[in-house]
Amino acid sequence: MSSIKSRVAYLSGLIDGLEIEKGSKEGKIIREIVDILEDIGEEFEDIQESQREIQEYVDALDEDLSLMEDEIYDEDDDDDFDEEDIENFINLKCPNCDETLYIDTAIIHSKDKILCPNCRKNIDIDVDCNCDCCE
């Protein structure tokens, strides 16, 4: 599709070909309309150029942010996972929000209440269990 500026230039040429007297009322109106269309075409091209520059900037920011997310939230970090570490945690269901929490057994033995990180309400801890971790 040709640009708006080239289409307005073509329209201006057509109007010139009609040989409308520029001093007449109709000629003045048509000439003013063409001038306005030329201004709109120039503004439109300026806006398109600005939009292209902004899009390039946004794409660069998105790429930078993606690299930072990969560094911060690297999900391939399972290499440090040790099966024995899981034995030091028990799962506890929050009675307020029903979210399952995994809590270090050392915390269970040192406190009688913990704060749920999801709903921010206190959970009473009952250490009278029959598992090996609480002995």
FIROKOL-657382 format. One record per residue (C-alpha): residue number from 1; x, y, z. Coordinates in Angstrom, 2 decimals. Layout:
N
{k NUM; px X; py Y; pz Z}
...
END
This chain:
135
{k 1; px 0.00; py 0.00; pz 0.00}
{k 2; px 1.36; py 3.37; pz -0.92}
{k 3; px 1.96; py 5.95; pz 1.75}
{k 4; px -0.57; py 8.59; pz 2.66}
{k 5; px 1.80; py 11.32; pz 1.47}
{k 6; px 2.09; py 9.80; pz -1.98}
{k 7; px -1.69; py 9.34; pz -2.20}
{k 8; px -2.24; py 12.99; pz -1.24}
{k 9; px 0.33; py 14.04; pz -3.85}
{k 10; px -1.55; py 11.97; pz -6.44}
{k 11; px -4.83; py 13.62; pz -5.39}
{k 12; px -3.21; py 17.04; pz -5.67}
{k 13; px -2.11; py 16.19; pz -9.21}
{k 14; px -5.64; py 15.11; pz -10.10}
{k 15; px -7.03; py 18.37; pz -8.79}
{k 16; px -4.45; py 20.35; pz -10.77}
{k 17; px -5.51; py 18.37; pz -13.85}
{k 18; px -9.11; py 19.46; pz -13.39}
{k 19; px -7.96; py 23.02; pz -14.01}
{k 20; px -10.10; py 24.43; pz -11.24}
{k 21; px -9.42; py 28.13; pz -10.90}
{k 22; px -7.43; py 28.60; pz -7.69}
{k 23; px -9.00; py 31.98; pz -7.02}
{k 24; px -12.57; py 30.65; pz -7.07}
{k 25; px -14.40; py 29.66; pz -3.91}
{k 26; px -14.29; py 25.98; pz -4.86}
{k 27; px -10.62; py 26.17; pz -5.78}
{k 28; px -9.71; py 27.76; pz -2.44}
{k 29; px -11.64; py 25.09; pz -0.51}
{k 30; px -10.14; py 22.22; pz -2.49}
{k 31; px -6.61; py 23.64; pz -2.17}
{k 32; px -7.08; py 24.04; pz 1.62}
{k 33; px -8.35; py 20.46; pz 1.91}
{k 34; px -5.29; py 19.18; pz 0.03}
{k 35; px -2.98; py 21.27; pz 2.24}
{k 36; px -4.61; py 19.82; pz 5.35}
{k 37; px -4.29; py 16.30; pz 3.95}
{k 38; px -0.59; py 16.92; pz 3.25}
{k 39; px -0.10; py 18.07; pz 6.85}
{k 40; px -1.93; py 15.00; pz 8.12}
{k 41; px 0.25; py 12.77; pz 5.95}
{k 42; px 3.45; py 14.34; pz 7.34}
{k 43; px 2.20; py 14.04; pz 10.93}
{k 44; px 1.20; py 10.44; pz 10.30}
{k 45; px 4.68; py 9.58; pz 9.03}
{k 46; px 6.22; py 11.28; pz 12.06}
{k 47; px 3.97; py 9.26; pz 14.36}
{k 48; px 4.85; py 6.04; pz 12.54}
{k 49; px 8.57; py 6.78; pz 12.92}
{k 50; px 8.13; py 7.54; pz 16.63}
{k 51; px 6.15; py 4.34; pz 17.06}
{k 52; px 8.91; py 2.32; pz 15.36}
{k 53; px 11.52; py 3.86; pz 17.66}
{k 54; px 9.39; py 3.16; pz 20.73}
{k 55; px 8.80; py -0.43; pz 19.58}
{k 56; px 12.55; py -0.97; pz 19.15}
{k 57; px 13.12; py 0.43; pz 22.64}
{k 58; px 10.40; py -1.77; pz 24.14}
{k 59; px 11.82; py -4.83; pz 22.38}
{k 60; px 15.28; py -4.05; pz 23.78}
{k 61; px 13.83; py -3.61; pz 27.29}
{k 62; px 11.89; py -6.85; pz 26.94}
{k 63; px 15.03; py -8.71; pz 25.93}
{k 64; px 17.00; py -7.21; pz 28.83}
{k 65; px 14.21; py -8.04; pz 31.26}
{k 66; px 14.02; py -11.58; pz 29.93}
{k 67; px 17.76; py -12.03; pz 30.53}
{k 68; px 17.40; py -10.67; pz 34.06}
{k 69; px 14.45; py -12.99; pz 34.75}
{k 70; px 16.51; py -15.93; pz 33.56}
{k 71; px 19.29; py -14.93; pz 35.96}
{k 72; px 17.00; py -14.33; pz 38.94}
{k 73; px 14.39; py -17.03; pz 38.46}
{k 74; px 16.59; py -19.69; pz 36.93}
{k 75; px 14.41; py -22.77; pz 37.09}
{k 76; px 17.26; py -25.09; pz 36.16}
{k 77; px 18.63; py -24.74; pz 39.66}
{k 78; px 17.55; py -28.22; pz 40.72}
{k 79; px 21.16; py -29.32; pz 40.76}
{k 80; px 21.40; py -28.12; pz 44.37}
{k 81; px 18.40; py -30.21; pz 45.44}
{k 82; px 19.25; py -32.86; pz 47.98}
{k 83; px 16.73; py -35.59; pz 48.81}
{k 84; px 17.91; py -35.60; pz 52.43}
{k 85; px 16.91; py -31.94; pz 52.85}
{k 86; px 13.26; py -32.81; pz 52.38}
{k 87; px 13.36; py -34.96; pz 55.51}
{k 88; px 13.88; py -31.82; pz 57.59}
{k 89; px 10.50; py -30.42; pz 56.51}
{k 90; px 6.94; py -31.37; pz 57.26}
{k 91; px 3.88; py -30.26; pz 55.41}
{k 92; px 1.14; py -28.43; pz 57.25}
{k 93; px -2.18; py -27.26; pz 55.89}
{k 94; px -3.24; py -23.76; pz 56.91}
{k 95; px -6.70; py -23.96; pz 58.53}
{k 96; px -7.49; py -20.44; pz 57.33}
{k 97; px -6.64; py -20.56; pz 53.61}
{k 98; px -6.15; py -24.34; pz 53.04}
{k 99; px -2.71; py -23.74; pz 51.51}
{k 100; px -0.12; py -26.44; pz 52.11}
{k 101; px 3.02; py -25.13; pz 53.80}
{k 102; px 6.37; py -26.85; pz 54.12}
{k 103; px 7.99; py -26.00; pz 57.42}
{k 104; px 11.43; py -26.82; pz 58.78}
{k 105; px 11.19; py -29.14; pz 61.77}
{k 106; px 13.55; py -26.87; pz 63.72}
{k 107; px 10.96; py -24.09; pz 63.48}
{k 108; px 8.19; py -26.46; pz 64.57}
{k 109; px 10.07; py -27.33; pz 67.76}
{k 110; px 11.05; py -23.76; pz 68.59}
{k 111; px 7.67; py -22.03; pz 68.17}
{k 112; px 4.10; py -22.70; pz 69.11}
{k 113; px 2.66; py -20.49; pz 66.33}
{k 114; px 3.76; py -19.55; pz 62.85}
{k 115; px 2.50; py -16.96; pz 60.42}
{k 116; px 1.01; py -18.28; pz 57.18}
{k 117; px 2.80; py -16.53; pz 54.29}
{k 118; px -0.34; py -16.75; pz 52.15}
{k 119; px -3.13; py -15.40; pz 54.35}
{k 120; px -0.93; py -13.74; pz 57.03}
{k 121; px -2.82; py -15.39; pz 59.91}
{k 122; px -1.29; py -17.28; pz 62.83}
{k 123; px -1.35; py -21.06; pz 62.80}
{k 124; px -1.16; py -22.97; pz 66.07}
{k 125; px 1.43; py -25.72; pz 65.89}
{k 126; px 0.67; py -29.03; pz 67.56}
{k 127; px 3.96; py -30.88; pz 68.12}
{k 128; px 2.26; py -33.99; pz 69.50}
{k 129; px 2.70; py -36.15; pz 66.44}
{k 130; px 3.89; py -39.71; pz 66.02}
{k 131; px 6.41; py -39.13; pz 63.26}
{k 132; px 10.17; py -39.57; pz 63.56}
{k 133; px 10.84; py -35.91; pz 62.82}
{k 134; px 9.28; py -34.59; pz 66.02}
{k 135; px 11.10; py -36.81; pz 68.47}
END
